[in-house]
Amino acid sequence: MKRIILLSILMLLLCSVNVYAQETEEQEAEVVDSMHFKYFGIRYAFEENMKSLYVDINYNEETPTQINIMRQIKINGKFYPVKRIGAKAFYGCRNITCVTIPDNVEIIDSSAFRWCVNLSNIGISSNVKRIGPDCFRNCTNLRNFHFPTKLTTISPGAFRASGLMEAVLPEGLQEICAYAFEGCKALAAVRFPKSLRIIGKEAFANCWALKTVSLYDNVRRVEEGAFMSCRSLVTVIFTKVQETYVKTIVSSKAFAECRALANVVCNTSRVGNVKDVLFHDEAFADCKFTPENVLYGGKPIVDPKVTKRKKGESEFEDENAKGIDNATRLRTSETVERGRKNIGVRKNTKRKK
């Protein structure tokens, strides 16, 4: 692991040296036509406003091994800033191994580096605000990625089937969209931020190396199949960070086929209040684990000290009950009664004198 980190640092340093060398050049860009230009082997084009440039579509046989996106380019004696990496800019460029993105680039469009199978090092600025759909999809040699601090959303399929081994997601991130990390089979560790609200459909499905998922209960929804077929997943934790009433809804098949799953814990300071996380009755489909095994505040749902409800009262109450379908009203008092029988808890039938 240390060797990999050292090699990554050396590659980034080499990229940085090349950037400095290029930026000190006064060389004019090669004009392809009135809107398109070439500079050090990379194609650029004018934005519609003609005030800035973006990285245009490049072709594998033309691109160098190390890509250094320029901060600005001189055209007809005037410098124009590069603000964006366009859609499919380096799609399928298999010879690229290293990319350096300067701090004035704010957007990386959809499929910009898709199928760059030899891309292993990316120097990316924290100023990037948007990483488009399928941007790094199928970058199978991409082991590490520094997530920009200004990201609020990770787009659909952004890192799908990539070689990522870990992901430290930035505070301020609010949504991980559908299929964002699906099929990242080497992804062993993910740090989720407190700011996260939504984990989309199959966002982490088929992440075979992932063993632990630790979420803050600010997450509003864990959507269908979000962690499906994470075959090494053993522990899921929802950690309470505030006392205000926030409810997490875990959708159908969210943890389906996670056959190693043994522990699901909802840590809450309000022992006895089991409203904080709702699990769909099919959330653990094809698992040995069931919603009744979830621990709330260290206690199982069937513990009579936790589940004191009036007859016929729904186990989960919702402040916005009209907006939630019947499938989310998971366990009624009848289910709790069955659970009590399973663990040998009897009703107190003695009458008061």
C-alpha positions as CSV (number, residue, x, y, z in Angstrom):
1,M,0.0,0.0,0.0
2,K,2.8,2.4,0.9
3,R,4.5,1.7,-2.5
4,I,1.2,2.5,-4.3
5,I,0.9,5.8,-2.4
6,L,4.5,6.7,-3.2
7,L,4.1,5.9,-6.9
8,S,0.9,8.0,-7.0
9,I,2.7,11.0,-5.4
10,L,5.6,10.7,-7.9
11,M,3.3,10.5,-10.9
12,L,1.4,13.6,-9.7
13,L,4.7,15.5,-9.2
14,L,5.7,14.6,-12.7
15,C,2.4,15.9,-14.0
16,S,2.7,19.1,-12.0
17,V,6.2,19.7,-13.4
18,N,4.9,19.4,-16.9
19,V,2.0,21.8,-16.2
20,Y,4.4,24.4,-14.9
21,A,6.6,24.0,-18.0
22,Q,3.7,24.4,-20.3
23,E,2.2,27.4,-18.5
24,T,5.4,29.3,-18.8
25,E,5.2,28.9,-22.6
26,E,4.1,31.8,-24.8
27,Q,3.3,29.5,-27.6
28,E,0.1,30.1,-29.5
29,A,-2.5,27.4,-29.9
30,E,-2.7,25.5,-33.2
31,V,-5.8,26.7,-35.0
32,V,-8.0,23.8,-36.3
33,D,-10.9,26.1,-37.3
34,S,-12.5,29.3,-35.9
35,M,-13.9,27.4,-32.9
36,H,-11.4,24.6,-32.3
37,F,-7.8,24.6,-31.3
38,K,-4.9,22.2,-30.4
39,Y,-2.4,22.8,-27.6
40,F,0.3,20.3,-26.6
41,G,-1.7,17.4,-28.2
42,I,-5.0,18.3,-26.5
43,R,-8.1,19.6,-28.4
44,Y,-9.9,22.7,-27.0
45,A,-12.9,24.7,-28.2
46,F,-14.6,28.0,-27.5
47,E,-17.7,28.1,-25.3
48,E,-20.7,29.8,-26.8
49,N,-19.9,33.1,-25.1
50,M,-16.5,33.1,-26.8
51,K,-14.9,34.2,-23.5
52,S,-13.6,30.8,-22.2
53,L,-12.6,27.4,-23.5
54,Y,-13.5,23.8,-22.7
55,V,-11.7,20.5,-23.5
56,D,-13.1,19.1,-26.7
57,I,-13.4,15.5,-27.8
58,N,-10.0,13.9,-28.1
59,Y,-9.0,10.6,-29.8
60,N,-6.9,7.8,-28.3
61,E,-4.3,7.8,-31.0
62,E,-3.6,11.5,-30.6
63,T,-3.6,12.0,-26.8
64,P,-0.3,11.8,-24.8
65,T,0.1,9.5,-21.9
66,Q,0.1,12.3,-19.4
67,I,-2.7,14.9,-19.8
68,N,-2.2,18.4,-18.4
69,I,-5.3,20.5,-18.8
70,M,-4.2,24.1,-19.2
71,R,-5.4,27.0,-17.0
72,Q,-5.4,29.3,-20.0
73,I,-4.5,29.2,-23.7
74,K,-3.1,31.9,-25.9
75,I,-5.1,32.4,-29.1
76,N,-4.4,35.3,-31.5
77,G,-2.3,37.0,-28.8
78,K,-5.1,36.8,-26.1
79,F,-5.3,34.3,-23.2
80,Y,-8.6,32.4,-22.6
81,P,-9.3,30.4,-19.4
82,V,-10.3,26.8,-19.5
83,K,-13.4,26.3,-17.4
84,R,-14.7,22.9,-18.3
85,I,-13.8,19.4,-19.5
86,G,-16.5,18.6,-22.1
87,A,-18.7,15.5,-22.5
88,K,-16.7,12.4,-23.8
89,A,-13.6,14.6,-23.9
90,F,-11.3,11.5,-23.4
91,Y,-13.8,8.7,-23.8
92,G,-12.0,5.5,-24.6
93,C,-8.5,7.0,-24.5
94,R,-6.8,3.9,-23.2
95,N,-3.2,5.2,-23.3
96,I,-3.8,7.9,-20.7
97,T,-2.2,7.1,-17.3
98,C,-2.1,10.5,-15.6
99,V,-4.3,13.6,-15.6
100,T,-3.8,17.0,-13.9
101,I,-6.8,19.4,-13.7
102,P,-6.2,23.0,-12.8
103,D,-8.1,25.0,-10.2
104,N,-10.2,27.1,-12.6
105,V,-11.9,24.0,-14.0
106,E,-15.3,23.7,-12.3
107,I,-17.2,21.1,-14.4
108,I,-16.2,17.7,-15.7
109,D,-19.0,16.6,-18.0
110,S,-20.5,13.2,-18.6
111,S,-18.4,10.3,-19.7
112,A,-15.3,12.6,-19.9
113,F,-12.9,9.8,-18.9
114,R,-15.1,6.7,-19.4
115,W,-13.2,3.6,-20.5
116,C,-9.8,5.2,-19.7
117,V,-8.7,1.8,-18.4
118,N,-5.1,2.7,-17.8
119,L,-5.8,6.0,-15.9
120,S,-4.4,5.6,-12.4
121,N,-3.6,9.1,-11.2
122,I,-5.7,12.2,-11.2
123,G,-4.6,15.6,-9.8
124,I,-8.0,17.3,-9.3
125,S,-8.8,20.8,-7.9
126,S,-11.1,21.2,-4.9
127,N,-12.9,23.8,-7.0
128,V,-14.6,21.2,-9.2
129,K,-18.3,21.5,-8.5
130,R,-19.7,18.9,-10.8
131,I,-18.6,15.5,-11.9
132,G,-21.0,14.3,-14.6
133,P,-22.8,11.0,-15.2
134,D,-20.5,8.0,-16.0
135,C,-17.5,10.4,-15.8
136,F,-15.0,7.8,-14.6
137,R,-17.0,4.7,-15.4
138,N,-14.9,1.6,-16.3
139,C,-11.7,3.3,-15.2
140,T,-10.5,-0.1,-13.9
141,N,-7.0,1.1,-12.9
142,L,-8.2,4.1,-10.9
143,R,-7.4,3.0,-7.3
144,N,-7.6,6.4,-5.5
145,F,-9.5,9.6,-6.0
146,H,-9.5,12.9,-4.1
147,F,-13.1,14.0,-4.0
148,P,-13.4,17.8,-4.4
149,T,-14.7,19.6,-1.3
150,K,-17.3,21.6,-3.3
151,L,-19.2,18.5,-4.6
152,T,-22.8,18.4,-3.4
153,T,-23.9,15.5,-5.7
154,I,-22.2,12.4,-7.2
155,S,-23.9,11.9,-10.5
156,P,-25.4,8.6,-11.7
157,G,-22.8,6.0,-12.6
158,A,-19.9,8.5,-12.0
159,F,-17.5,5.8,-10.7
160,R,-19.4,2.7,-11.8
161,A,-17.2,-0.4,-12.3
162,S,-14.0,1.6,-11.5
163,G,-11.1,0.3,-9.6
164,L,-11.5,2.5,-6.5
165,M,-10.4,0.9,-3.3
166,E,-11.6,3.5,-0.9
167,A,-13.8,6.7,-1.0
168,V,-13.5,9.5,1.5
169,L,-16.6,11.6,0.6
170,P,-16.5,15.3,1.4
171,E,-18.6,17.1,4.0
172,G,-21.2,19.0,2.1
173,L,-22.1,16.1,-0.2
174,Q,-25.9,15.6,-0.1
175,E,-26.7,13.0,-2.7
176,I,-25.1,9.9,-4.1
177,C,-27.1,9.1,-7.3
178,A,-28.1,5.8,-8.8
179,Y,-25.3,3.4,-9.7
180,A,-22.6,5.9,-8.7
181,F,-20.3,3.2,-7.3
182,E,-22.0,0.1,-8.6
183,G,-19.7,-2.7,-9.4
184,C,-16.6,-1.2,-7.7
185,K,-15.5,-4.7,-6.6
186,A,-12.3,-3.5,-4.9
187,L,-14.0,-0.8,-2.9
188,A,-13.4,-1.8,0.7
189,A,-14.0,1.4,2.7
190,V,-16.3,4.4,2.4
191,R,-16.5,7.3,4.7
192,F,-19.9,8.9,4.5
193,P,-20.3,12.6,5.6
194,K,-22.9,13.9,8.1
195,S,-24.3,16.1,5.3
196,L,-25.5,13.1,3.2
197,R,-29.2,12.9,2.6
198,I,-29.9,10.4,-0.2
199,I,-28.2,7.2,-1.4
200,G,-29.7,6.3,-4.8
201,K,-30.8,3.1,-6.4
202,E,-28.0,0.5,-6.5
203,A,-25.5,3.2,-5.7
204,F,-23.1,0.6,-4.0
205,A,-24.6,-2.6,-5.4
206,N,-22.0,-5.3,-6.1
207,C,-19.2,-3.7,-4.1
208,W,-17.9,-7.1,-3.0
209,A,-15.1,-5.9,-0.7
210,L,-17.2,-3.5,1.4
211,K,-17.4,-4.8,5.0
212,T,-18.9,-1.9,7.0
213,V,-21.4,0.8,6.3
214,S,-21.6,3.6,8.8
215,L,-24.2,6.2,8.1
216,Y,-25.4,9.2,10.0
217,D,-29.2,9.3,10.6
218,N,-29.4,12.6,8.6
219,V,-29.8,10.3,5.6
220,R,-33.4,10.6,4.5
221,R,-33.6,7.7,2.0
222,V,-31.6,4.6,1.2
223,E,-33.1,3.6,-2.1
224,E,-33.9,0.3,-3.7
225,G,-30.9,-2.0,-3.9
226,A,-28.5,0.6,-2.6
227,F,-26.1,-2.0,-1.1
228,M,-27.5,-5.1,-2.9
229,S,-25.1,-8.0,-3.3
230,C,-22.3,-6.6,-1.1
231,R,-21.2,-10.1,-0.3
232,S,-18.6,-9.1,2.4
233,L,-20.9,-6.6,4.2
234,V,-21.1,-7.6,7.9
235,T,-22.1,-4.5,9.8
236,V,-24.4,-1.5,9.1
237,I,-24.6,1.4,11.6
238,F,-26.9,4.4,11.7
239,T,-25.4,6.9,14.1
240,K,-27.5,9.6,15.7
241,V,-26.0,13.1,15.5
242,Q,-28.9,15.3,16.6
243,E,-32.0,15.3,18.7
244,T,-34.3,16.8,16.1
245,Y,-36.8,14.3,14.6
246,V,-35.3,12.9,11.4
247,K,-36.5,9.7,9.9
248,T,-34.5,7.5,7.6
249,I,-36.4,5.2,5.2
250,V,-34.6,2.1,4.0
251,S,-36.3,0.9,0.8
252,S,-37.0,-2.5,-0.6
253,K,-33.9,-4.7,-1.3
254,A,-31.6,-2.0,0.0
255,F,-29.4,-4.8,1.6
256,A,-30.7,-7.7,-0.5
257,E,-28.4,-10.7,-1.0
258,C,-25.9,-9.4,1.6
259,R,-25.6,-12.9,3.0
260,A,-22.7,-12.1,5.4
261,L,-24.7,-9.4,7.1
262,A,-24.8,-10.0,10.9
263,N,-25.3,-6.6,12.6
264,V,-27.6,-3.7,11.9
265,V,-27.5,-1.1,14.7
266,C,-29.4,2.2,15.1
267,N,-27.5,4.1,17.8
268,T,-29.9,6.5,19.5
269,S,-29.8,8.4,22.7
270,R,-33.6,8.1,23.0
271,V,-33.8,4.4,24.0
272,G,-37.3,3.2,23.4
273,N,-38.0,5.5,20.5
274,V,-37.7,3.3,17.4
275,K,-39.0,5.8,14.9
276,D,-35.6,7.0,13.7
277,V,-35.0,4.4,11.0
278,L,-37.7,2.5,9.0
279,F,-36.8,-0.7,7.2
280,H,-39.0,-1.9,4.4
281,D,-40.1,-5.5,5.1
282,E,-38.0,-6.6,2.0
283,A,-35.0,-4.5,2.9
284,F,-33.0,-7.6,3.7
285,A,-34.4,-9.9,1.0
286,D,-32.4,-13.2,0.5
287,C,-30.5,-12.5,3.7
288,K,-30.4,-14.4,7.0
289,F,-30.9,-11.0,8.6
290,T,-34.5,-9.6,9.1
291,P,-35.8,-6.2,10.2
292,E,-36.7,-7.8,13.6
293,N,-33.0,-8.3,14.3
294,V,-32.2,-4.6,14.1
295,L,-30.9,-3.2,17.4
296,Y,-32.2,0.2,18.5
297,G,-30.2,1.8,21.3
298,G,-28.7,-1.6,21.9
299,K,-32.1,-3.3,22.3
300,P,-33.9,-5.6,19.8
301,I,-37.2,-4.4,18.4
302,V,-39.0,-7.3,20.1
303,D,-37.8,-6.3,23.6
304,P,-41.0,-5.5,25.6
305,K,-39.2,-2.7,27.4
306,V,-38.7,-1.0,24.1
307,T,-41.9,-1.7,22.3
308,K,-44.7,-0.6,24.6
309,R,-47.6,0.2,22.3
310,K,-51.3,0.2,22.7
311,K,-53.3,-2.6,21.0
312,G,-53.6,-1.9,17.3
313,E,-51.2,1.0,17.3
314,S,-48.7,1.0,14.5
315,E,-45.1,0.3,15.6
316,F,-43.9,3.2,13.5
317,E,-45.6,6.5,13.4
318,D,-44.9,9.1,10.8
319,E,-45.4,12.9,11.0
320,N,-46.2,12.8,7.3
321,A,-48.2,9.6,7.2
322,K,-50.2,10.7,4.2
323,G,-47.0,10.8,2.1
324,I,-45.8,7.3,2.8
325,D,-47.3,4.1,1.5
326,N,-48.4,1.1,3.5
327,A,-45.2,-0.7,2.7
328,T,-43.2,1.6,5.1
329,R,-45.5,0.9,8.0
330,L,-43.6,-2.2,8.6
331,R,-44.3,-3.7,12.0
332,T,-47.6,-3.4,13.8
333,S,-48.3,-4.4,17.4
334,E,-49.3,-7.9,16.1
335,T,-45.7,-8.4,14.8
336,V,-44.3,-7.3,18.1
337,E,-46.7,-9.8,19.9
338,R,-45.3,-12.6,17.7
339,G,-41.8,-11.5,18.5
340,R,-42.5,-11.6,22.2
341,K,-43.8,-15.1,22.0
342,N,-40.7,-16.2,20.1
343,I,-38.5,-15.0,23.0
344,G,-40.8,-16.4,25.6
345,V,-42.2,-13.1,26.9
346,R,-45.6,-13.4,28.5
347,K,-48.3,-10.9,29.2
348,N,-49.0,-10.1,32.9
349,T,-52.4,-11.7,33.3
350,K,-52.7,-11.1,37.1
351,R,-55.5,-8.8,38.1
352,K,-54.9,-6.0,40.5
353,K,-56.7,-6.6,43.8
